[in-house]
Each structure stands twice: as structure tokens, then as C-alpha cells.
Amino acid sequence: MEPVTAFAPATVSNVGCGFDVLGFALHEPGDAVTAAFAGGAGVRIDDIVGDDGRLPRDARKNTAGVAAQTLLDAVGDRRGVALTIRKGLPLSSGLGGSAASAVAAAFAVNALVGAGASLETLMACAFEGERIGAGSAHGDNIAPAVYGGFVLVRVPNPPDVVRLPVPAGLTAVVVHPDLEIETARARALLGSEVPLGDAIRQWANLGALVDALHRGDFDLLARAIEDTIAEPRRAPLVPGLAAIKRAAIDAGALGSGLSGSGPSLFALCRGIETARRVARAMTAAIVEHIGGRAPDVYVSPIAPTGARILSPAGPKGPAVQV
Amino acid sequence: MEPVTAFAPATVSNVGCGFDVLGFALHEPGDAVTAAFAGGAGVRIDDIVGDDGRLPRDARKNTAGVAAQTLLDAVGDRRGVALTIRKGLPLSSGLGGSAASAVAAAFAVNALVGAGASLETLMACAFEGERIGAGSAHGDNIAPAVYGGFVLVRVPNPPDVVRLPVPAGLTAVVVHPDLEIETARARALLGSEVPLGDAIRQWANLGALVDALHRGDFDLLARAIEDTIAEPRRAPLVPGLAAIKRAAIDAGALGSGLSGSGPSLFALCRGIETARRVARAMTAAIVEHIGGRAPDVYVSPIAPTGARILSPAGPKGPAVQV
């Protein structure tokens, strides 16, 4: 059996008012994981490329390793599997890198051993990978990396995922400034309680956002996307956050905010032309307010599909039940 | 100009996970308000029928009176108007009685003076009536009483109301036990802060509920309707609340909960036959756990329209811009 390589894309989680529950997939960049049969039992990590040596090589502490082992356990396969992880996503960027590695690993091992696991099972395995490997998991990066598109995670595990419609023309901009934010630090800023009034505004907005996606109502989407909970408390982590968001809106974005816990920012736009203009405006604002190396910029329609098998090509992959 | 009588229906607000933002209209019962020109300037209340003398006769302190005066002020009409209010809704029942009176008054006065105000303006006037007359307002009773159907109030004032689709067959049961709960007391139980985790579950559920209404996905609706915020804290106000809800679910309801701040309970059901069975089961559980006089029971499809002009009939009413 030849090795199997799977790819899982970058994802934007939180998405304004959808803190911890909403996410969407980009076409690229993403992480790729190659799985091959190896001697012994269980999962080992042969190599990680692109992390500057910072991610754990111990499979029991690595999101991809845990996801792979969880899948093998779930399907009762005791063969040894070696993983090679190619990080296309920068660490601590807010682009769902730990989720992408976990999802790609689950997809690759699923195809390697011919388990034919459902997307729901693959999501549960990747969720476990992120929970152990990253210390916490919320599902709003995992779910879009698995299913693609724009998703709402009603319950992360066992997964109850709602695949939302994506209006024609809805286009994402993601810019990654030269900053790192640890998810744990960003989460600590939130505290354990929130004002009831802020929470009510958040769920009113989220309900309206879901309606807007169903109707293709871009005006309502623009009004509803505001985050009253997380972003106001996390704003100090990203210098010039308000100015960068303002630049996006002034250039025509429907809405903008932190991707995950940042430092990347996303914007949602109507059409690719507007998205390119928004990307330029956000880049300029980031250069002014954050500096450092030039930000990475991605402009893409929301990707309708998530993870996929890159090789071997052909009918074998993606070997999942949809 | 002959007097104008308008009717506004009972409404169920909160609706599980939609605390303060979600509501739907019943066909009946409701309140009726008659408006007639009178001497002097401003609004006076001639009579209130069906309140056992408990509602304020001072128009400046009455939800209907304030709503009527706010509309006259908004359209710059200084004529004197006398109101007669017929309460079809019991007081402090959780059926949106103060909203119904305010909405009916706004509709009646709008038609009487020929103002042709928009539904948005009528909602804003009724909102002001409830705010002054009832001490606080949230819009999730006002909006369905104005627009009908199933609505989400993104912002109550100035109103940003999302009219949600109602799947064919979705049927409401409302039972009003022999209890009174003051809205202010029910609200005090909530406190001013809520656990972030509970709030996240609430907005995940609300987003899923909106999706379920769009898709007509009754299974998702049933999973998503759970209220993690208000009802757990208000449960002590209604003896046997958990048992009454359990009876509804066991009889086939998709979900059940307090209507507004109670004591009325609602259930949502698929089809009228199930709804009738659920109504009987809830009634039996209420007799067992609450006692008192037999509960009032309403079984009705969600009403697609809200307030309307009852008389004079004909092209003059409803004299509103839709």
C-alpha cells in the first residue's frame, strides 16, 4: 500500500458574531499530511516540515498524531502508521493550523487503512487531536476544514454541524500580519462570564447572520456580523485593529474581524474585485499600524469543499462517506 | 371620521434559545383597541375592559396610551384621541399582553388619523409604549404582534427585524396555567452576567434554529431550541416546569419552554394532530403540578400576519405601508 497524502485548508473561525461556533474554509493555503504503514503499532511522526522545529514530534502530543491514533482506535486498526506533516500554515496565525494538521492526518490515515469513516467520525477524531494537541478545541476550525464551506458548529463533539449556504459572490480576504498570538492568551482575556446584554446582542446578530446567508442578503450580513463579545476584549492584542477594520469597511468590505483569535484578520466581501481592493487597503493599514514584514494576503471565494486526498489520485481518494 | 378598532394577537417571545430576540404570533387571542377623535389635545383612555381595573387609566403610564401618543407625535398630529382597550389577554401571563395593547393602539390611531405610517414606525411607537408603560421593552413580543409570523429582532429600536420563514405544518401550543409572574421579577432572576460557555451554547443553538426554519428541518429545530440561559434560572417560578416540558416532548413536541417570562408555556409541533395531543399532555401535567383553575389552551399554526384593523372594514384598513 503506497503512502497517502491528504490536504486540509486554512479556515477562518469565530467570524464576527459566531465566536466558537462559526467558520469557513479557504481554498488555500493549508497543511498536508502523508501517512504510510510503518513497523510496530500506533502512530509515530517521521518528520514535520515548515514549523522551524517548534511542534511536538511526540505523536501523543501532536494534533495530527492524536487525530490519527484516535481514528485507528475508532476503527480498531492496530497497524503502525508514520506521518509526515508539511505545514503550509504559519503557527499561531489564527488560520486554523492545528485543525488543518489534525484533519489532514485523519483523512490521510482513513484512506491509508481503507476505513471509510464518515465525515462525522473524521471530525470527531480531528477534534480529539486538537483538544489534546492544542490544549483546547472548539470545532469551528475543524468543521470547515472537514466539510468545507461556511459551517455552524451547534455541538462540537459528538459533532452536530450545520452546513450553511454561501451566497454567490461572497468572497473572503485574509491577511496575516507579522505578529504571533497564542490562542491560550487570547482566550484568557475573555474571562468566564460576559454581560447578559452583550450576549443577547451576539445571538441576535448570529441568528440574523444565518438568515442573511440563506437569503443572500448582503446588507443584513454587514449589519449582523459585529462581534460584541470576543473582539472588544481582544483588541489590545492587535495594534491598530480598529483602523485596519475601518480600512476594510471603507474599501467596501461587508464586515471584518479577527480570524480565530488573531493576529490574522478576515474580511467578507461581495465579489472578487471588491475583495482585491479590500485586501490592498487592509495591507496598507497593517503596514502602517503593525509593521514588520509584509503581511501574507489571501483572496478567495469561500471553498465549497474541505480536506481532500492529494495522492494517490484516482477513485481511492477521497475515501470518505459523504 | 368614525372610530377605528384594531386587533393585535398574543405572541410567544424568547422561544427557547431566542431569549429577548425571537418571537412568533398566534392567530388569537389578542387585545383590541378602539381609537376615536375626542376634544382637546393628546391621548386619553376612556375605558379598559377585561383588566379588573388593574391597568393604569393615565394614558401617559399605559402601554397603549404611550404608543398612541408617540405615533401622534411622530406624524405631527395634535388632535385629541380617546382609546378604549379590550383586553383579550390575561395580565402577566407571558402572552405579550402589554405588547398587544401597544401595537393595537398604534395601528388604530394610525388608521384613525390616516397617517399611513410604516410597520417599522408602528413598531417603534409600540416599543416606546411598552418601554414606558411596562417599564422595559425587548421587542420580541412587539415585532411578531406587528409583523406576524416568526421574527428575529436583531435590534429593537430603531427596529431591525428579520422575518423568518415558517415551515409548513409548524404548529404552536400555548397553555396558560393559573399563575401570575411579574416580568420584572422573572428578569431579576437572570442577573447581569452569564457564563461564557452557556452563552456560546445559546448562540450556537439560535443560529441552528434559524437554519432549521429556513430548511424546514424539524429534527434540527428540536435539537436547537434548548435555552441555556433564561429558563434554567427561571424554573423555580413555575412548579413542575421540567415535568410539563417532559410531558410535551413525550407527546411528540419538537420543543417546549416558557412563553416570555412565563407562566405560560409554549410547545412547537409538527402538524395539528400532534399539537392537539401535546396540548392535552401539557394540560394534564399542569393540573397535576400547578393545580388551580384549568389552564387556557391555544393550538394554532403560527399566524402569518400580525395586527389588523377590525373596523371599519374595507379598503381603509389596514392603512399601513408594507
Interface residues (C-beta under 8 A of the other chain):
Chain A: C17 G18 F19 D20 V21 L22 L152 V153 R154 V155 D160 V162 L164 L190 G191 S192 E193 V194 P195 L196 G197 A199 I200 Q202 W203 A204 N205 L206 G207 A208 L209 V210 D211 H214 L220 R223 A224 I229
Chain B: C17 G18 F19 D20 V21 L22 L152 V153 R154 V155 D160 V162 L164 L190 G191 S192 E193 V194 P195 L196 G197 A199 I200 Q202 W203 A204 N205 L206 G207 A208 L209 V210 D211 H214 L220 R223 A224 I229
